[in-house]
Amino acid sequence: FVDMRTEIMYRYIVSATEHFRPHYHDYCEVFLILEGRAQHLVNGSIVPVTARDMVFIRPSDTHDYAAVRGEPFSMLNITFTLDTLDSIFSFLGDGFPSAQLLDVKYPPSVRLTAGEFSTFQSRMRAVQAEPP
């Protein structure tokens, strides 16, 4: 699920067309719920997620997604290598609190404001418009 040439990949996921199961991987993942709501089953707990929730998944996390009462949901899934993560942390410098992302029990998450969500979506549309 990661393009090894660019060390990153993204894809849009619609729950009605995917089969989810518990998994972990040797890369990082960020997902953003675009529409609907879901249950994020992660590290033995169930965490509800709804539109505008963004979650950072580390390789040590075991996770899965489940629809709430069969309602569909969609998300943007971005995956990238550990080398890319290391490069990001190097760029941000020693003062960046990377331990707050890596050394906590549950994956860090944030709820984007409506403005942040809109900006993020428009930037992803721009990425899609670029030729490979």
N, C-alpha and C positions, 0 to 999 in steps of 0.2 A: 503493500500500500504506500510505498515511498518511491519516487523516481530517483534512482541512485545517481543520475547525472546532475540533477538540480538539488538533490537531498531534501525535497519537499514535494508534496502533492496535496491537492484538495479535490473534494467531490461533494456533490449535493446528495443527500440521502432522504428518501421518503419512506416512512415506516411501512406503508402498504406494499412496497416492492422489495423489502429487505427481510432477511431472517437473522435475528440477533441471537447470540449465545455468549455465555461468559468467556472472556478471553483476556490475555495480556500480550504485550509485544515488546520488541527490542528497540522501539522508537518512541517518540513523543507524539501526542495528539492533543489538539485543541478542538472542541466542538462548540458550536453556537446553535442553540435551538431557534429556528426561524419561525415556525408556526406550531401551535398546539402545545401539548404538555406530555411529559413522559415520566417514567420512573427510571432513575439512573441507579442501577444496582452496582455498588462499588465497595470493594474491600469488606464485604459482609454486611453492608447496610444499604438501605433504600433511601435515596435522596430525590425528592421531587424536583423536576426542572421544567421550566416554562419558557415561552418565547422571550428572547433577549438574554437568556442565561448562557454564559460562556464558561467552559470548564477546561482546565489543563490536566491531561492524563499523563502520568509518568510511567516509565516501563515497569515499575514495581506495583502498579495498580492493576487489580483484576476487576473488570467491569463488564456491564451488559446494559441493554436498554429494554424497557417494556412500555407498551402503550398503556394508558390509563383508560380502563373500561373499553378497550378496543378502539379508542379515538385515534385517528391518524395524527402524526406529527412529522415535521421535517427539520433537518439540521444541515449545517455546513460542517464538514469534517476536514480538518487540516492536519496532515501528518508530516513530521520532519525527523531527521536523524539526530542522534545524540551529539554527533560532531557539530551539527548546526546549532544545537542548544549550547554547547561549549563555546562556539564562536560568538553567540549572542551574549553570553555571560562575560566573555573576555572583552567584548565591545563596551558593555555597560560598566565594567570595572569592578574592583574589589569592594567598593562601597555599596554595590547593588545587593540587596538582601536575598540572594538565591536560596538560602536555607528555608525561607518562608514559603518557597514554592516546592522544594524538594524534600524537606525533612518533617512534613506534617502527615498525620494519619490519613486524612482524606484529600482528594484532589482540590487544589485551590479553584475557586470559582468567583465570578463577578456577574452582577446583573447590569447590563448596559442600559443607559438612559435611552429614551426614544430617539434623541438626537444622535447619540453615539451609534446606535443600531442602524439608523438611516445612513449615516456616513459610511459605516463599515460595509453595508450592502452596496452602496453606490461605488465604493472602491473595488469591491469584488466584481461588479459588472464591468468596470474598466479593465481589470485583469483578464476577464473572459474575452474582452474585445481585442486584446493584443494577440497578434499572430505568434505561434510557438517559435 
